[in-house]
Amino acid sequence: MKKPIKGRRTVRPVRSAAAVVALAAALSACGGATHPPSSSADQLSADPLTAVRSAADITGRTGSVHATTELSTESADKKAVFSGTGGYDYVKRIGRLEITVPPGAATTGTIKEVVLPGTVYLQNTGAKIPAGKWVKLDVRQLPDGNLVSSGATDPAGAAGALRGAQSAELVGTETVGGVELKHYKGSLDLAKAAEATGGRGADSLRMGAQTFTSKDVPYEAWLDAQGRLHKVVETFNFTGVAGSKAPKDQVKVVSTVSLGEFGTPVEAAEPGPAEIYAMQSSESPSAK
């Protein structure tokens, strides 16, 4: 399948003078260990919970994936949909996404993102920074660990969250793009996912667990006969104003990531020192 998603504390666009990260809202990395080559021995478990929890590791053993993403954010007075394309190299542990910013968002242009375990590089064509420069951030600087704050959930992060699945139900079998997939649904716990992931790859999941208002994150996942993840939909909830339970202050984010072209090389490279924009102390990222 080729087509494959303080004081006043709000998880909306994360801003820095170097980049404006658009979103009304973290794996942003893969697991702690480097994945070995894909094995033909991988097989979808008959147990739904085991199948879902194993999806990230099995998908990682394919070596690389290409992806399409969609992230919809909805509050009482606003809705926006971000879309992106890219991929992740599990051997080099690096991914790249290019995200289209919808009309009316707080920023303009295209957001480019390079992700590594615990680190994200951002480039925004609409931001007031030197052309071609990147902003380097530790995901722990972002309230949600960059799990969704840059307008997309990267493929490794979306899959990694499934390591924290607490329930799984087999919904049925569907054929998508000529591939027979098992469709599951349930809920996951990002803190548990972080524990299962370990290392810097767990940072985004851990931050998200601290920021999202609901511990139980609903998900749907589609897996093939090898147990590889082809599509995952995860729903996150935020309180736009700290401590508020008022409906008008709630933000819902639905992340959809579709994977395909397993094993096909992905072009992703970490920006060099000369390409990095050095932020001043007054320009550190903050939730607005």
C-alpha positions, 0 to 999 in steps of 0.5 A: 500500500503506497498511501498510507496523520505557563500560567495560561497553558495552551498547546497551540502553535509552538513558536520561536523566533527561528520557526513557527510550528503550526498546530492547535495542539511526541515517537518523535523517534523510534525505540531504543535499539537499532532494528535488524533487517526484516525477517520472514519469520515475522508473523501477525500474532493471533492475540490482538494485544500482542499483535498491536504492541509488536507492530512498531518492532516488526515494522522497524525490521523492514528497514524503512517506510514511506508515509503520508500523514494527516493531522486534524485539530479541532476546538470550539471555534476552529478546525484545521487539517495538516497533511504531509509526506515523508518517511523513516529510516529505522537503520539510521534512526532518522526521518523526514517529513514535509508538511503543508500548512492549511489556510488560516493557520498561525504560520504560512508556507511549508514545514520541513522536519527532520527527526532523530531520537530526542531531537527535531530539526525544523525549517519553515518557509514562512518563518522570519529566519535566514533562508535554508536554515534549520532550528534544532530542538530537544523534544523535551523543550516542547510540551507534547515532546513534538509528538504532534506539535509540528503538524504531523506525527512522524512514522516511528512515533506513531508506531511507537505509541502502540507499544503502550496499548492497554486494550485491543479488539479485532474489528475485522479484515479489510483489503486496502490496495490489494493487501489484506489487513487486520483492523484493530481498535483500543486504547493506549497509554503513552507513559507505558509506551515510553517505558517500553521504548526506552532511551531518547526515543521515549522522550516525546512519548513521555512528554505527551503523557504529561501534557495530554489530558486523557491518559487513555488514548484511543487508537485504530491500527491496520496490520498485515500478515507479517504484523507490519503497521500500514495505518494508525489513527490516534486521538489526543485531547488537550486542555487549552487553558490549564485546569479548565474543563470547559468545553470551549477550552478543549482541543482534539487532535486526530493523527493519521499515519499511513505507511507503505513501500516497506524497505524502500530507501528514504532520503533523510540527513541531519543538517550540518552545523552551518545550516543551524540557526542559533536562537537567542535566549529570548527566542526559546520555544514556548507554548502560546 
